[in-house]
Amino acid sequence: MPSPRERAMKPTDLRGILRYVPMFRDHVFVVAVDGSVVAHENFLNIVTDIAVLRSLSIKVVLVHGIGHQLVGLAGEHNIALSDVQGEGVTDASTMSLAREASALVSQAVLENLSQAGLRCAITNAVRSTKVGVIRGKDHLYTGKVEKVDTALLKSMLSQDVLPLVTPILCDREGLSLRVNSDHLAMELAAALGASKLIYLTPFPGLQVDGQVKINLPEDDLKRLLADKNAKLDPRIRSKALQAAKALDQDVPRAHILDGRVFGCLLTEIFDKVGLGTMIHANDYDRIRQAKKKDAQALYNLAKHGARTDALVSRTRQQIEQTIGQFYVYEIDDSIIGCAALRPYGDGKVMELGAVYVQPFYHGRGVGRKLVEFAKRRAKELGARKLVALTTQTQGFFQSACGFVNAAAKDLPAERRAELKASGRNSQVLAFPLSRLSDSVR
Ligand SMILES: CC(C)(COP(=O)(O)OP(=O)(O)OC[C@H]1O[C@@H](n2cnc3c(N)ncnc32)[C@H](O)[C@@H]1OP(=O)(O)O)[C@@H](O)C(=O)NCCC(=O)NCCS
């Protein structure tokens, strides 16, 4: 249980949270809760977190699992289960227990939602079909998602009704089938164009070699899933697989969180660092050319950089006039780093400048990614050489980014004069773009 200090929220914390309100307004989050998390004492806190999300106009669809309760019922009735997670064969007696388990879990969820004052409804908006025979084996009552009635779900959401979807779904003939809840949540997130697919599990997140991965780019996740030696708990692997599928279908983020931790949902969503594992589109997809609307954010970054003399001071107007030269690194719609490419003369030589990463994000590879991106972009734009002028970060450009020493005489006359007039006495570094292999990107 959290200490009173952990529970206490300062009114000023609201300022930070309010930034995110317009960002997620009217977005859909699909939250899938493991059966064991519904049974955990923290579940009421999760429901309270969901109530907060609803009050911020975030539309939540809730899916629950039943594995934990199914195992419990099987023990009580002394019945051997043919499958627990809804991925293998579901025989008739397992199906019968699964229906019972689902009814128990749904009722527990409804009780908690009612306690939190949330309007909700169990829905048959998802239709299932039998998985059928796979490699010669009839999977009997195991189903998969056939169709999602998005119109029904959206009308519920627009009326402030939280849809609760159980992993016992009906097929076209009204036959109940057992569906894996991770798969169900992924299909819902994809069909509804959700911004987030969130798995609340009894695990600290996705662990590799005992370490929880906080941020995991899509490609790294796929590499991990393909690695036969990677030791992933099967229940986490199932969520990771579905998360990868969700990202393939344009769900931008999937989260695997510890549902036993107080405030897990709100911390993950509203704290930059988060709490469990966030799987996101690949890092390079986070870098984009700056737009006019980014001028203020870029000005703020440049101002911070200029304070320590690491960056040349720039006015907002100067930034606006050269906005096309800037590239930004974004996390959750907020700009946390930038770089600029300025062409000289015929564009064969370009200057890489204004490389800045917010101190909070230092040492996480953002700076290097920005520089690597800029190298490739400069090459695409026809440059042969990239130069960088730096007063404090020779080490970064040389050791981490492969730049070599150059001299002021390597700069065009106009830039040389500008440098002299600035009195900055910057060191000139260069990177020959011929060294970049064309295979990258
Ligand atoms: C320089 C800066 C962009 C680096 O960003 P970052 O995101 O922290 O860098 P990364 O995490 O990508 O670091 C990559 C590597 O460079 C090293 N590095 C980072 N800053 C360094 C520095 N000032 N000197 C030497 N090495 C440095 C890191 O240790 C890391 O090495 P590793 O891969 O061996 O662990 C960032 O510190 C910054 O914004 N500084 C203030 C602005 C500035 O000086 N800009 C340059 C003006 S042109």
The ligand as an ORCA input file, in Angstrom:
! r2SCAN-3c Opt
* xyz 0 1
  C      25.344     17.277    -26.238
  C      23.952     16.754    -26.110
  C      23.152     17.129    -27.368
  C      23.997     15.226    -25.960
  O      22.710     14.717    -25.889
  P      22.361     13.333    -25.134
  O      20.998     12.944    -25.562
  O      22.609     13.452    -23.700
  O      23.459     12.380    -25.764
  P      23.374     10.816    -25.956
  O      22.614     10.216    -24.836
  O      22.923     10.525    -27.337
  O      24.904     10.458    -25.804
  C      25.618      9.701    -26.751
  C      27.019      9.520    -26.214
  O      27.676     10.804    -26.119
  C      28.236     10.977    -24.823
  N      28.145     12.407    -24.497
  C      27.040     13.122    -24.257
  N      27.370     14.404    -23.989
  C      28.715     14.478    -24.078
  C      29.663     15.538    -23.920
  N      29.270     16.773    -23.616
  N      30.952     15.217    -24.093
  C      31.348     13.972    -24.378
  N      30.517     12.934    -24.562
  C      29.214     13.201    -24.402
  C      27.367     10.119    -23.943
  O      28.061      9.758    -22.778
  C      27.078      8.929    -24.814
  O      28.163      8.065    -24.814
  P      27.982      6.471    -24.794
  O      27.199      6.137    -26.010
  O      29.363      5.972    -24.815
  O      27.229      6.195    -23.552
  C      23.238     17.285    -24.840
  O      24.072     17.055    -23.747
  C      22.921     18.759    -24.881
  O      21.833     19.111    -25.323
  N      23.816     19.626    -24.400
  C      23.584     21.026    -24.347
  C      23.578     21.663    -25.719
  C      24.853     21.477    -26.491
  O      25.942     21.556    -25.939
  N      24.691     21.260    -27.819
  C      25.779     21.152    -28.766
  C      25.917     22.467    -29.440
  S      26.295     22.333    -31.110
*
